[in-house]
Amino acid sequence: MELIVISGKGGTGKTTVVGSFAYLSEESLKVDCDVDASNLHILLGVNDIEKEAFIGAKVAHIDREKCVKCGKCENTCRFNAISNFAIDPLKCEGCGVCNIVCKYEAIKLEDEVTGETFITDTDKGILSRAEMIAGAEGSGKLVTTVRKNISKYKKDENLIILDGSPGVGCAVMASVTGCDAALIVVEPTQSGLEDFLRVLSVTILFGLTSFVCINKYDINEDMSNEIEKVCEKENVEVIGKIPFDEMVKKSINELRPIVTYENSNSGKEIRNIWKTLNEKLKEVN
């Protein structure tokens, strides 16, 4: 069973929720699919036991000894990455057209490291994660690799909890593919509603059973009610409404999941959501 926690954009409280889920389920495996801003390991404790460079792209290089300066590669490149018989690596897309048109075998495509993958032994179980180099491409490929890396630790009975990438881009597609269920974290704003509808369309497309929780529902109860009406119309169950809680800021500053604070109202609600979700997942499975 693979459960992914996602949101229509960053900053909705997704990692606060999934970090609490990860803390409450020591027997589960964890995957941080937010490779552009991986932070789940910060909440769970860090002890990296595996580390590997990730080859996510190709970059063309010109061998000046073989180059006859015919200019065919420069004229063919659609990304304007070749000038004065030299390749700008920041513009090169690694498409390989220059390699194909060069009759003198002066251009080769070489692997480019775009990030690193990690297997982390946290205080609450094994976590697969990655760190992508700023500005690098191929986040979807890296997410797929991060998910594959957890498979060697998987047993049939294991629940895998995935902290998904925010939004609806390539990394999100790679995050939700093959999952069984999704919990969508929504914030009670007009833009939050629109973001929710976009990400819901993705989970529907991929055939996931979807649930919703509304974070900080009480800062705008009218909008929270509107979101519940939309969910009813879309036949998506709202399984929790998390109240605004000043202690969340404290938990972030202290690098602890919010459910570890006994007096936290949001922590209590997340525990209830986790309990409800476990019952719902039995029906999905």
C-alpha positions in Angstrom: 0.0 0.0 0.0 1.4 3.4 -1.1 -0.1 6.6 0.4 0.9 9.9 -1.0 0.3 13.2 0.7 0.1 16.1 -1.8 -1.0 19.7 -2.2 -1.8 22.0 -5.0 1.1 24.3 -4.1 3.9 24.6 -1.5 3.3 26.0 1.9 -0.1 24.4 2.7 1.2 22.3 5.6 1.8 19.1 3.6 5.1 18.2 5.2 3.7 19.1 8.7 1.0 16.4 8.1 3.2 13.8 6.5 6.0 14.3 9.1 3.5 13.5 11.8 2.2 10.5 9.9 5.8 9.3 9.6 6.4 9.8 13.3 3.2 7.9 14.2 4.0 4.8 12.0 7.5 3.4 12.8 6.8 0.3 10.8 6.1 2.3 7.6 8.7 3.2 4.9 9.0 6.8 4.0 9.8 8.5 0.7 10.4 12.3 0.2 9.4 13.0 -3.3 9.9 16.8 -3.0 13.4 16.5 -4.4 13.7 20.3 -5.0 13.2 21.1 -1.3 13.7 17.8 0.7 13.0 18.4 4.4 11.2 15.4 5.8 14.5 14.0 7.1 15.0 17.1 9.3 11.9 16.2 11.4 12.8 12.5 11.7 16.5 12.6 12.5 19.3 12.0 10.1 21.7 9.1 9.7 22.5 8.6 6.0 23.5 5.0 5.3 23.6 5.2 1.5 24.5 8.0 -0.8 24.8 8.0 -4.6 25.3 10.6 -7.3 22.3 10.9 -9.7 22.9 11.2 -13.4 19.9 13.1 -14.6 20.9 14.7 -17.9 23.4 14.7 -20.8 25.6 17.7 -21.9 27.3 18.0 -25.2 31.1 18.6 -25.4 33.2 19.5 -28.4 36.6 17.9 -29.0 38.6 20.8 -30.4 41.2 18.5 -32.0 38.5 16.8 -34.1 36.4 19.9 -34.8 36.9 21.3 -38.3 34.7 24.4 -37.6 32.2 23.7 -40.2 29.5 25.4 -38.2 26.8 22.7 -38.9 26.2 22.0 -35.2 25.8 25.7 -34.4 23.3 26.1 -37.3 21.3 23.0 -36.1 21.1 23.7 -32.4 17.6 25.1 -31.6 18.6 26.2 -28.1 21.4 28.5 -29.3 23.8 26.6 -27.0 26.7 26.6 -29.5 28.7 29.8 -30.3 32.2 30.1 -31.6 32.5 26.3 -31.7 32.0 26.1 -28.0 29.0 24.8 -26.1 27.3 26.7 -23.2 26.4 24.0 -20.7 23.7 26.2 -19.2 21.8 26.3 -22.5 22.5 22.8 -23.7 19.4 20.5 -23.4 21.4 17.3 -24.1 19.1 16.5 -27.1 22.0 15.1 -29.1 21.2 16.7 -32.5 24.7 18.3 -32.7 26.2 14.8 -32.1 24.1 13.4 -35.0 24.9 16.1 -37.6 28.6 16.2 -36.8 30.4 14.0 -39.5 33.7 14.3 -37.8 32.7 12.7 -34.4 33.8 15.9 -32.7 30.8 16.1 -30.3 30.0 13.7 -27.5 27.3 13.6 -25.0 28.5 13.2 -21.4 26.6 12.4 -18.3 25.8 15.2 -16.0 25.3 14.9 -12.2 22.1 16.7 -11.3 21.6 15.6 -7.7 22.2 13.0 -5.0 20.1 10.2 -3.6 20.1 9.1 0.0 18.8 6.2 2.1 18.4 7.6 5.6 17.9 5.6 8.7 15.7 7.9 10.8 14.5 7.5 14.3 11.2 6.3 12.8 12.4 4.0 10.1 13.9 4.0 6.6 13.5 7.1 4.4 14.4 7.4 0.8 15.2 11.0 -0.3 17.2 13.1 -2.7 18.7 16.6 -3.1 18.6 18.1 -6.5 21.2 20.6 -7.6 19.7 24.1 -7.9 18.6 24.8 -11.4 19.1 21.3 -12.6 16.6 19.5 -14.8 15.0 16.0 -14.6 13.1 16.2 -11.2 10.7 13.6 -12.5 13.4 11.1 -13.2 14.9 11.8 -9.8 11.6 11.2 -8.0 11.3 7.9 -9.9 14.7 6.9 -8.7 13.9 7.9 -5.1 10.9 5.7 -5.2 12.8 2.7 -6.7 15.4 3.0 -4.0 12.9 2.2 -1.2 11.8 -1.0 -2.9 14.7 -3.1 -1.6 13.4 -2.4 2.0 9.8 -3.2 1.2 7.9 -6.1 2.5 4.4 -7.1 1.4 2.8 -5.7 4.6 4.7 -2.4 4.6 2.8 0.9 4.2 4.8 3.4 2.2 4.2 7.0 3.0 5.2 9.5 0.3 5.7 13.2 0.8 4.7 14.4 -2.7 6.0 17.3 -4.7 3.7 20.3 -4.6 1.7 21.4 -7.6 0.9 19.4 -10.8 4.2 19.3 -12.7 6.4 16.5 -13.9 7.7 15.6 -10.4 4.1 15.3 -9.1 3.3 12.9 -12.0 6.2 10.8 -11.0 5.2 11.0 -7.3 1.6 9.7 -7.8 2.2 7.1 -10.4 1.5 3.6 -9.0 0.2 4.9 -5.6 -3.0 3.5 -4.1 -4.4 6.5 -2.3 -3.8 10.2 -1.8 -4.4 12.6 1.0 -4.7 16.2 -0.4 -3.9 19.0 2.0 -5.9 22.1 1.2 -5.8 25.6 2.7 -9.0 27.6 3.0 -8.4 30.4 0.4 -9.8 30.9 -3.0 -6.5 30.1 -4.6 -6.2 27.1 -2.3 -9.5 25.8 -3.7 -8.3 26.3 -7.3 -5.0 24.6 -6.5 -6.9 21.7 -4.9 -9.1 21.2 -8.0 -6.0 21.0 -10.2 -4.2 18.4 -8.1 -7.5 16.5 -7.7 -7.7 16.2 -11.5 -4.3 14.5 -11.4 -5.3 12.0 -8.8 -8.4 11.2 -10.7 -6.4 10.8 -13.9 -4.1 8.3 -12.2 -7.0 6.4 -10.6 -6.1 7.1 -6.9 -8.6 7.0 -4.1 -8.5 10.5 -2.8 -9.1 12.0 0.7 -8.9 15.7 1.8 -7.9 17.5 5.0 -8.3 21.2 5.3 -5.4 22.9 7.1 -6.0 26.0 9.3 -9.7 25.6 8.5 -10.8 28.2 11.1 -8.9 31.1 9.6 -11.6 31.3 6.9 -14.6 29.0 7.8 -16.7 30.3 5.0 -14.1 29.1 2.5 -13.7 25.8 4.4 -17.4 25.3 4.0 -17.1 26.0 0.3 -14.3 23.5 0.0 -16.4 20.9 1.7 -19.3 21.5 -0.7 -16.9 21.1 -3.7 -15.6 17.9 -2.2 -19.1 16.6 -1.8 -19.8 17.4 -5.4 -16.6 15.7 -6.5 -17.3 12.7 -4.3 -14.2 13.2 -2.3 -14.3 12.6 1.5 -13.0 15.3 3.9 -11.5 13.2 6.7 -10.2 16.1 8.9 -10.1 19.8 9.5 -6.9 21.0 11.3 -7.2 24.2 13.3 -4.8 27.1 13.2 -2.2 26.4 16.0 0.6 28.7 17.1 2.5 25.6 18.3 3.2 24.6 14.7 5.7 27.5 14.5 7.3 26.2 17.7 7.5 22.6 16.3 9.2 23.8 13.1 11.7 25.9 15.0 12.5 22.9 17.3 12.5 20.4 14.4 9.9 18.2 15.9 6.6 16.8 14.5 3.6 18.6 15.8 2.1 15.4 17.2 4.8 15.2 19.8 3.3 18.2 21.6 0.6 17.0 23.9 -1.2 20.4 24.2 -1.3 21.0 20.4 -4.8 21.1 19.0 -3.6 20.6 15.5 -1.5 17.7 16.7 -4.6 16.1 18.2 -6.5 16.5 15.0 -3.7 15.1 12.9 -3.7 12.0 15.2 -7.4 11.7 14.5 -6.9 12.0 10.8 -4.2 9.3 10.9 -6.5 7.0 12.7 -9.4 7.6 10.3 -7.1 7.3 7.3 -5.8 3.9 8.5 -9.4 2.6 8.5 -10.0 4.0 5.1 -6.9 2.5 3.7 -8.1 -1.0 4.7 -11.1 -0.5 2.4 -8.8 0.7 -0.4 -6.6 -2.3 0.1 
